[in-house]
Amino acid sequence: MRQTLSIIPNFIDARKNLVRLLYLKGCMKEVLEEMKVVFILKGVNKSVNYFCLGNTFAALGKKDEAFDCYIKALNLALDYIPVYRQIFLFTDLKKEISFAIDFLTSKKV
């Protein structure tokens, strides 16, 4: 795949496939480098890229960077549902919601 990209560096699908492969192999630092290239290519869905970049930062344990990427993804596409799940996982909202559910279900009516 890298050979293809050395010949045709703007081949978006090949670059995206390389990012997916590197991600699956756990090569997160290389994913970050490739994502930088993907971001500057035209015809790329930026909200999806920010979401993927956020997942990469999350896998590296960089929660603040991941959260920032998820917020950028939402700013570009409010209807991009997977981002909401990731934000939910990164915040204490799940604790608050869990507490509220426990409180409501423990009350005898």
Secondary structure by P-SEA (a helix, b strand, c coil): caaaaaacccaaaaaaaaaaaaaaacaaaaaaaaaaaaaacccccaaaaaaaaaaaaaaacaaaaaaaaaaaaaaacccaaaaaaaaaaacaaaaaaaaaaaaaaaccc
